Amino acid sequence: MLKVNGETRQSSNTSEMLFNISYVIYYISSIFSLKRGDMIFTGTPAGISKLNSGDIVEGIIEKVGNLKIKVE
């Protein structure tokens, strides 16, 4: 889930991806080595919009945690 200034802008699940996450990891790791802490960005669901300076963006991953940042 992605929130901007407390408003949900995107909400989706990996089950809705074109390729399942296991295949994505397999494919990427066949090209180069993945290391602890690497992040894989897979695209974005509907709801994308412009961000402005001062916006608070919060990414929430179920069973993993939250990341909140302020746009400068």
C-alpha positions in Angstrom: 0.0 0.0 0.0 1.2 3.5 -0.7 -0.2 6.6 1.1 0.5 10.2 0.4 -0.3 12.6 3.2 -2.3 9.8 4.9 -4.5 9.2 1.8 -4.3 5.7 0.2 -3.1 6.2 -3.4 -2.2 2.6 -4.3 -3.2 -0.8 -2.9 -2.3 -4.0 -4.6 -0.9 -7.5 -4.1 1.9 -9.5 -5.7 -0.8 -12.0 -6.9 -1.8 -9.3 -9.4 1.6 -9.1 -11.1 2.2 -10.3 -14.7 5.0 -12.5 -13.5 5.1 -14.1 -10.0 7.7 -12.8 -7.7 9.6 -16.2 -7.6 10.1 -15.9 -11.4 11.2 -12.3 -11.1 13.9 -13.2 -8.5 15.0 -16.2 -10.6 15.3 -14.1 -13.8 17.1 -11.2 -12.2 19.5 -13.5 -10.3 20.4 -15.2 -13.6 21.8 -11.9 -14.8 23.6 -10.7 -11.7 24.1 -11.7 -8.1 21.6 -10.4 -5.6 23.0 -9.4 -2.2 21.4 -8.9 1.2 19.6 -5.6 1.2 19.1 -5.3 -2.6 15.7 -4.0 -3.6 13.8 -5.1 -6.7 11.3 -2.6 -8.1 8.7 -4.3 -10.2 6.5 -1.4 -11.4 3.4 0.3 -10.0 -0.3 -0.4 -9.8 -2.9 2.2 -10.7 -3.1 5.4 -8.6 0.2 7.1 -9.5 0.2 10.9 -9.3 2.5 13.8 -9.0 4.3 14.3 -5.7 5.0 17.8 -4.3 7.6 19.2 -2.0 6.5 18.6 1.6 4.3 15.5 0.8 4.7 12.6 3.2 4.9 9.3 1.3 4.4 6.0 3.3 5.0 2.6 1.8 3.5 -0.3 3.7 4.4 -3.9 3.1 2.3 -6.4 5.0 4.4 -8.6 7.4 7.5 -6.5 6.6 7.0 -3.0 7.7 6.5 0.7 6.8 8.8 3.3 5.2 7.8 6.9 5.6 9.6 9.8 3.8 9.1 13.5 3.2 9.5 14.7 -0.3 12.0 17.6 -0.5 
